[in-house]
Amino acid sequence: MTRVHWSPEALEDLEAIQEYIGRDAPSYAQVLVHRIISAVDRLNSFPIMGRVVPEVGRQEVRELIVGAFRVVYRYRNEEVEIVTVFRASRLFPGIPI
């Protein structure tokens, strides 16, 4: 089984998403965050199930699409690191990957 961990930045992204959506729809925000976490949990068994991030083009940098959000992760040495979570309508963040 692959070890999955969240970067501090990705955890901040998730909290910001929940806070922002929760202002108008607290129940939906909770459901959305649960869906994102559930999708990430599947990476324990299927670490390469996400597609290669087109903007990066490297096999180890992949993403899951969860609703309107992109969950970007790095897979190497049997470990997955969740790098960032952001709205798919936004430009890819300028983060070092």
DSSP file (Angstrom, degrees, kcal/mol; ACC not computed):
  #  RESIDUE AA STRUCTURE BP1 BP2  ACC     N-H-->O    O-->H-N    N-H-->O    O-->H-N    TCO  KAPPA ALPHA  PHI   PSI    X-CA   Y-CA   Z-CA
    1    1 A M              0   0    0      0, 0.0     2,-0.2     0, 0.0    44,-0.2   0.000 360.0 360.0 360.0 137.5    0.0    0.0    0.0
    2    2 A T        -     0   0    0     42,-2.6     2,-0.4    41,-0.2    77,-0.2  -0.554 360.0-123.1 -81.0 138.8    1.3    3.5   -1.0
    3    3 A R  E     -a   79   0A   0     75,-1.5    77,-3.0    -2,-0.2     2,-0.4  -0.696  28.4-165.1 -81.9 131.0    1.8    6.1    1.7
    4    4 A V  E     +a   80   0A   0     -2,-0.4     2,-0.3    75,-0.2    77,-0.2  -0.968  12.2 169.4-119.6 131.0   -0.2    9.3    1.1
    5    5 A H  E     -a   81   0A   0     75,-2.5    77,-2.7    -2,-0.4     2,-0.4  -0.986  27.6-126.5-139.6 155.2    0.4   12.6    2.8
    6    6 A W  E     -a   82   0A   0     -2,-0.3    77,-0.1    75,-0.2    67,-0.0  -0.793  21.3-128.9 -99.3 135.4   -0.7   16.1    2.4
    7    7 A S     >  -     0   0    0     75,-2.4     4,-2.1    -2,-0.4     5,-0.2  -0.454  28.6-112.2 -72.1 156.3    1.6   19.1    2.0
    8    8 A P  H  > S+     0   0    0      0, 0.0     4,-2.1     0, 0.0     5,-0.1   0.876 119.4  54.2 -56.8 -36.9    0.9   22.0    4.4
    9    9 A E  H  > S+     0   0    0      2,-0.2     4,-2.3     1,-0.2    76,-0.2   0.903 107.0  49.6 -65.0 -41.5    0.0   24.1    1.3
   10   10 A A  H  > S+     0   0    0     72,-0.4     4,-2.4     2,-0.2    -1,-0.2   0.885 109.7  51.3 -66.4 -37.9   -2.6   21.5    0.2
   11   11 A L  H  X S+     0   0    0     -4,-2.1     4,-2.4     2,-0.2    -1,-0.2   0.901 110.2  49.6 -64.7 -39.3   -4.1   21.3    3.6
   12   12 A E  H  X S+     0   0    0     -4,-2.1     4,-2.6     2,-0.2    -2,-0.2   0.904 109.3  52.5 -63.7 -40.8   -4.4   25.1    3.6
   13   13 A D  H  X S+     0   0    0     -4,-2.3     4,-2.4     2,-0.2    -2,-0.2   0.932 110.1  48.0 -58.4 -46.9   -6.0   24.9    0.1
   14   14 A L  H  X S+     0   0    0     -4,-2.4     4,-2.4     1,-0.2    -2,-0.2   0.907 112.4  48.2 -63.1 -43.4   -8.6   22.4    1.4
   15   15 A E  H  X S+     0   0    0     -4,-2.4     4,-2.6     1,-0.2    -1,-0.2   0.905 111.4  50.6 -63.5 -41.4   -9.4   24.6    4.5
   16   16 A A  H  X S+     0   0    0     -4,-2.6     4,-2.7     2,-0.2     5,-0.2   0.889 110.0  50.4 -64.7 -39.3   -9.7   27.7    2.3
   17   17 A I  H  X S+     0   0    0     -4,-2.4     4,-2.5     2,-0.2     5,-0.4   0.942 112.5  46.4 -62.8 -47.4  -12.1   25.9    0.0
   18   18 A Q  H  X S+     0   0    0     -4,-2.4     4,-2.1     1,-0.2    -2,-0.2   0.909 114.5  47.5 -62.9 -41.6  -14.2   24.7    2.9
   19   19 A E  H  X S+     0   0    0     -4,-2.6     4,-0.8     2,-0.2    -2,-0.2   0.933 114.0  46.5 -64.6 -46.0  -14.3   28.1    4.5
   20   20 A Y  H >< S+     0   0    0     -4,-2.7     3,-0.7     1,-0.2     4,-0.5   0.948 119.4  37.9 -64.8 -50.2  -15.1   30.0    1.2
   21   21 A I  H >X S+     0   0    0     -4,-2.5     4,-2.7     1,-0.2     3,-1.1   0.859 109.8  64.3 -69.1 -34.1  -17.9   27.6    0.1
   22   22 A G  H 3< S+     0   0    0     -4,-2.1    -1,-0.2    -5,-0.4    -2,-0.2   0.688  85.8  72.6 -64.9 -19.0  -19.1   27.2    3.7
   23   23 A R  T << S+     0   0    0     -4,-0.8    -1,-0.2    -3,-0.7    -2,-0.2   0.894 118.2  16.4 -60.8 -39.1  -20.0   30.9    3.9
   24   24 A D  T <4 S+     0   0    0     -3,-1.1    -2,-0.2    -4,-0.5    -1,-0.2   0.716 142.8  22.6-105.1 -28.4  -23.0   30.3    1.7
   25   25 A A     X  +     0   0    0     -4,-2.7     4,-2.5     1,-0.1     5,-0.2  -0.599  58.6 171.5-144.6  76.7  -23.4   26.5    1.8
   26   26 A P  H  > S+     0   0    0      0, 0.0     4,-1.9     0, 0.0     5,-0.1   0.867  82.9  50.7 -58.4 -38.8  -21.9   24.9    4.9
   27   27 A S  H  > S+     0   0    0      1,-0.2     4,-2.1     2,-0.2     5,-0.2   0.928 111.8  46.8 -65.8 -44.0  -23.5   21.5    4.1
   28   28 A Y  H  > S+     0   0    0      1,-0.2     4,-3.0     2,-0.2     5,-0.2   0.900 109.1  55.3 -64.6 -39.8  -22.2   21.5    0.6
   29   29 A A  H  X S+     0   0    0     -4,-2.5     4,-2.3     1,-0.2    -1,-0.2   0.911 109.0  47.8 -58.9 -42.4  -18.7   22.6    1.7
   30   30 A Q  H  X S+     0   0    0     -4,-1.9     4,-2.1     2,-0.2    -1,-0.2   0.911 112.7  48.1 -65.2 -43.2  -18.6   19.6    4.1
   31   31 A V  H  X S+     0   0    0     -4,-2.1     4,-2.3     2,-0.2    -2,-0.2   0.919 111.9  50.2 -63.1 -44.2  -19.7   17.2    1.3
   32   32 A L  H  X S+     0   0    0     -4,-3.0     4,-2.3     2,-0.2    -2,-0.2   0.928 110.5  47.9 -62.2 -46.8  -17.2   18.6   -1.1
   33   33 A V  H  X S+     0   0    0     -4,-2.3     4,-2.6     1,-0.2    -1,-0.2   0.900 111.1  52.1 -62.1 -40.0  -14.3   18.3    1.3
   34   34 A H  H  X S+     0   0    0     -4,-2.1     4,-2.6     1,-0.2    -1,-0.2   0.906 108.8  50.6 -62.0 -41.5  -15.3   14.7    2.1
   35   35 A R  H  X S+     0   0    0     -4,-2.3     4,-2.2     2,-0.2    -2,-0.2   0.904 111.0  48.5 -63.0 -41.4  -15.4   13.9   -1.7
   36   36 A I  H  X S+     0   0    0     -4,-2.3     4,-2.2     2,-0.2    -2,-0.2   0.939 113.1  46.7 -64.3 -46.8  -11.9   15.3   -2.2
   37   37 A I  H  X S+     0   0    0     -4,-2.6     4,-2.3     1,-0.2    -2,-0.2   0.894 111.5  52.0 -63.4 -40.2  -10.5   13.4    0.8
   38   38 A S  H  X S+     0   0    0     -4,-2.6     4,-1.1     2,-0.2    -1,-0.2   0.898 109.1  50.1 -63.4 -40.7  -12.2   10.2   -0.3
   39   39 A A  H  < S+     0   0    0     -4,-2.2     3,-0.5     1,-0.2     4,-0.4   0.919 111.5  48.4 -63.1 -43.3  -10.7   10.5   -3.8
   40   40 A V  H >< S+     0   0    0     -4,-2.2     3,-1.7     1,-0.2     4,-0.3   0.882 103.8  61.2 -64.8 -38.1   -7.3   11.1   -2.3
   41   41 A D  H >< S+     0   0    0     -4,-2.3     3,-1.5     1,-0.3     4,-0.3   0.821  94.5  63.1 -59.0 -31.1   -7.7    8.0    0.0
   42   42 A R  G >X S+     0   0    0     -4,-1.1     4,-2.1    -3,-0.5     3,-1.0   0.713  85.3  75.2 -67.4 -19.0   -8.0    5.8   -3.1
   43   43 A L  G <4 S+     0   0    0     -3,-1.7    -1,-0.3    -4,-0.4   -41,-0.2   0.722  78.7  74.4 -66.4 -19.2   -4.5    6.7   -4.0
   44   44 A N  G <4 S+     0   0    0     -3,-1.5   -42,-2.6    -4,-0.3    -1,-0.2   0.903 113.8  22.3 -56.1 -41.1   -3.3    4.4   -1.3
   45   45 A S  T <4 S+     0   0    0     -3,-1.0    -2,-0.2    -4,-0.3    -1,-0.2   0.725 136.3  33.9 -98.6 -26.6   -4.2    1.5   -3.5
   46   46 A F    ><  +     0   0    0     -4,-2.1     3,-1.7     1,-0.1     4,-0.2  -0.591  63.2 165.6-131.5  70.4   -4.1    3.1   -7.0
   47   47 A P  T 3  S+     0   0    0      0, 0.0     3,-0.3     0, 0.0    -1,-0.1   0.695  77.4  46.1 -67.3 -19.2   -1.4    5.8   -6.9
   48   48 A I  T 3  S+     0   0    0      1,-0.2     4,-0.1    -5,-0.0    -5,-0.1   0.144  77.9 106.8-107.9  22.1   -1.2    6.3  -10.7
   49   49 A M    <   +     0   0    0     -3,-1.7    -1,-0.2    -7,-0.1     2,-0.1   0.759  63.4  82.6 -71.4 -22.8   -4.9    6.5  -11.3
   50   50 A G  S    S-     0   0    0     -3,-0.3    14,-0.2    -4,-0.2     2,-0.2  -0.359  86.7-107.2 -77.5 161.3   -4.7   10.3  -11.9
   51   51 A R  E     -B   63   0A   0     12,-1.6    12,-2.2     1,-0.1     2,-0.2  -0.495  38.7 -93.8 -83.9 158.4   -3.8   11.8  -15.2
   52   52 A V  E     -B   62   0A   0     10,-0.2    10,-0.3    -2,-0.2     7,-0.1  -0.521  47.4-106.8 -67.0 135.2   -0.5   13.4  -15.9
   53   53 A V    >>  -     0   0    0      8,-2.2     4,-3.2     5,-0.4     3,-1.2  -0.537  26.1-147.6 -67.9 118.3   -0.8   17.2  -15.3
   54   54 A P  T 34 S+     0   0    0      0, 0.0    -1,-0.2     0, 0.0    -2,-0.0   0.855  94.4  55.5 -58.8 -37.5   -0.8   18.7  -18.8
   55   55 A E  T 34 S+     0   0    0      1,-0.2    -2,-0.1     2,-0.0    -3,-0.0   0.740 119.3  32.5 -68.6 -21.8    1.0   21.9  -17.7
   56   56 A V  T <4 S-     0   0    0     -3,-1.2    -1,-0.2     5,-0.1     3,-0.1   0.828  82.8-160.7-102.5 -45.4    3.9   20.0  -16.2
   57   57 A G     <  +     0   0    0     -4,-3.2     2,-0.4     1,-0.2    -5,-0.1   0.672  43.6 128.3  73.5  18.2    4.1   16.9  -18.5
   58   58 A R    >   -     0   0    0     -5,-0.3     3,-1.5     3,-0.2    -5,-0.4  -0.900  61.5-133.0-109.1 138.4    6.0   14.7  -16.0
   59   59 A Q  T 3  S+     0   0    0     -2,-0.4    -1,-0.1     1,-0.3    -2,-0.1   0.782 104.5  55.1 -59.2 -30.6    4.8   11.2  -15.2
   60   60 A E  T 3  S+     0   0    0      1,-0.1    15,-2.9    14,-0.1     2,-0.7   0.633  94.3  75.1 -81.6 -12.3    5.3   11.6  -11.5
   61   61 A V  E <   + C   0  74A   0     -3,-1.5    -8,-2.2    13,-0.2     2,-0.2  -0.890  67.1 157.6-104.7 111.6    3.1   14.8  -11.3
   62   62 A R  E     -BC  52  73A   0     11,-2.7    11,-3.2    -2,-0.7     2,-0.3  -0.715  24.3-149.4-128.8 172.6   -0.5   13.7  -11.6
   63   63 A E  E     -BC  51  72A   0    -12,-2.2   -12,-1.6     9,-0.2     2,-0.4  -0.997   8.4-146.4-148.1 152.3   -4.0   15.0  -10.7
   64   64 A L  E     - C   0  71A   0      7,-2.1     7,-3.0    -2,-0.3     2,-0.6  -0.928  19.0-140.6-110.2 141.3   -7.4   13.9   -9.8
   65   65 A I  E     + C   0  70A   0     -2,-0.4     2,-0.5     5,-0.2     5,-0.2  -0.924  21.9 179.1-102.7 120.3  -10.4   15.8  -10.9
   66   66 A V  E >   - C   0  69A   0      3,-2.8     3,-2.0    -2,-0.6     2,-0.2  -0.925  61.4 -58.2-124.3 104.2  -13.1   16.0   -8.2
   67   67 A G  T 3  S-     0   0    0     -2,-0.5   -35,-0.0     1,-0.3     0, 0.0  -0.455 121.7 -16.6  59.6-123.8  -16.1   18.0   -9.3
   68   68 A A  T 3  S+     0   0    0     -2,-0.2    20,-3.3    -3,-0.1    21,-0.4   0.155 122.7  91.2 -96.5  18.1  -14.8   21.5  -10.2
   69   69 A F  E <   -CD  66  87A   0     -3,-2.0    -3,-2.8    18,-0.3     2,-0.5  -0.878  62.2-145.0-121.2 148.5  -11.4   21.0   -8.4
   70   70 A R  E     -CD  65  86A   0     16,-3.1    16,-2.0    -2,-0.3     2,-0.7  -0.940   8.4-160.8-108.4 127.1   -8.0   19.7   -9.4
   71   71 A V  E     -CD  64  85A   0     -7,-3.0    -7,-2.1    -2,-0.5     2,-0.4  -0.921  14.0-161.1-108.2 106.1   -6.0   17.7   -6.8
   72   72 A V  E     +CD  63  84A   0     12,-2.5    11,-2.7    -2,-0.7    12,-1.4  -0.739  15.6 171.4 -94.6 132.6   -2.4   17.8   -7.9
   73   73 A Y  E     -CD  62  82A   0    -11,-3.2   -11,-2.7    -2,-0.4     2,-0.5  -0.943  28.7-134.0-139.1 160.8   -0.1   15.2   -6.4
   74   74 A R  E     -CD  61  81A   0      7,-2.5     7,-2.5    -2,-0.3     2,-0.5  -0.959  18.0-163.8-115.0 130.4    3.5   13.9   -6.8
   75   75 A Y  E     + D   0  80A   0    -15,-2.9     2,-0.3    -2,-0.5     5,-0.2  -0.960  28.6 132.4-118.9 118.1    4.1   10.1   -6.9
   76   76 A R  E >   + D   0  79A   0      3,-2.3     3,-1.6    -2,-0.5    -2,-0.1  -0.969  62.7  12.9-160.0 149.1    7.6    8.8   -6.4
   77   77 A N  T 3  S-     0   0    0     -2,-0.3     3,-0.1     1,-0.3    -1,-0.1   0.870 127.9 -59.2  51.8  43.1    9.3    6.1   -4.4
   78   78 A E  T 3  S+     0   0    0      1,-0.2   -75,-1.5   -76,-0.1     2,-0.4   0.741 115.9 110.9  60.6  24.9    6.0    4.5   -3.4
   79   79 A E  E <   -aD   3  76A   0     -3,-1.6    -3,-2.3   -77,-0.2     2,-0.5  -0.980  53.1-154.6-129.5 144.6    4.8    7.7   -1.8
   80   80 A V  E     -aD   4  75A   0    -77,-3.0   -75,-2.5    -2,-0.4     2,-0.5  -0.969   7.1-168.6-115.7 129.8    2.1   10.2   -2.8
   81   81 A E  E     -aD   5  74A   0     -7,-2.5    -7,-2.5    -2,-0.5     2,-0.6  -0.979  19.1-138.7-117.3 121.5    2.3   13.8   -1.7
   82   82 A I  E     -aD   6  73A   0    -77,-2.7   -75,-2.4    -2,-0.5   -72,-0.4  -0.694  25.0-179.3 -76.4 119.9   -0.8   16.0   -2.3
   83   83 A V  E     -     0   0A   0    -11,-2.7     2,-0.3    -2,-0.6   -10,-0.2   0.886  53.4 -16.9 -93.5 -45.3    0.7   19.2   -3.5
   84   84 A T  E     - D   0  72A   0    -12,-1.4   -12,-2.5   -74,-0.1     2,-0.4  -0.991  44.2-150.3-159.5 158.0   -2.2   21.5   -4.1
   85   85 A V  E     + D   0  71A   0     -2,-0.3     2,-0.3   -14,-0.2   -14,-0.2  -0.994  32.4 154.8-132.9 126.6   -6.0   21.7   -4.5
   86   86 A F  E     - D   0  70A   0    -16,-2.0   -16,-3.1    -2,-0.4     2,-0.2  -0.984  48.8 -82.5-151.7 161.4   -7.5   24.4   -6.6
   87   87 A R  E >   - D   0  69A   0     -2,-0.3     3,-1.9   -18,-0.2   -18,-0.3  -0.433  36.6-134.1 -65.7 131.9  -10.6   25.3   -8.7
   88   88 A A  T 3  S+     0   0    0    -20,-3.3    -1,-0.1     1,-0.3   -19,-0.1   0.738 101.7  64.9 -63.4 -23.8  -10.2   23.9  -12.2
   89   89 A S  T 3  S+     0   0    0    -21,-0.4    -1,-0.3     2,-0.1     2,-0.2   0.620  90.8  83.9 -75.6 -10.8  -11.3   27.2  -13.8
   90   90 A R  S <  S-     0   0    0     -3,-1.9     2,-0.1     1,-0.1    -4,-0.1  -0.508  91.6 -96.1 -88.9 159.8   -8.2   28.9  -12.4
   91   91 A L        -     0   0    0     -2,-0.2    -1,-0.1     1,-0.1     3,-0.1  -0.379  53.2 -86.5 -68.0 152.1   -4.8   28.9  -14.0
   92   92 A F        -     0   0    0      1,-0.1    -1,-0.1    -2,-0.1    -4,-0.0  -0.413  53.8-111.2 -60.4 129.7   -2.3   26.3  -12.8
   93   93 A P        -     0   0    0      0, 0.0     2,-2.2     0, 0.0    -1,-0.1  -0.331  20.7-116.7 -67.9 146.3   -0.6   27.8   -9.8
   94   94 A G        +     0   0    0     -3,-0.1    -2,-0.0     2,-0.0    -3,-0.0  -0.459  62.7 143.7 -81.1  68.4    3.1   28.8  -10.1
   95   95 A I        -     0   0    0     -2,-2.2     2,-0.4   -11,-0.0   -11,-0.0  -0.843  56.9-108.3-109.0 145.4    4.3   26.3   -7.5
   96   96 A P              0   0    0      0, 0.0    -2,-0.0     0, 0.0    -1,-0.0  -0.578 360.0 360.0 -72.7 126.2    7.6   24.3   -7.7
   97   97 A I              0   0    0     -2,-0.4   -41,-0.0   -36,-0.0   -14,-0.0   0.334 360.0 360.0-125.0 360.0    6.8   20.7   -8.4
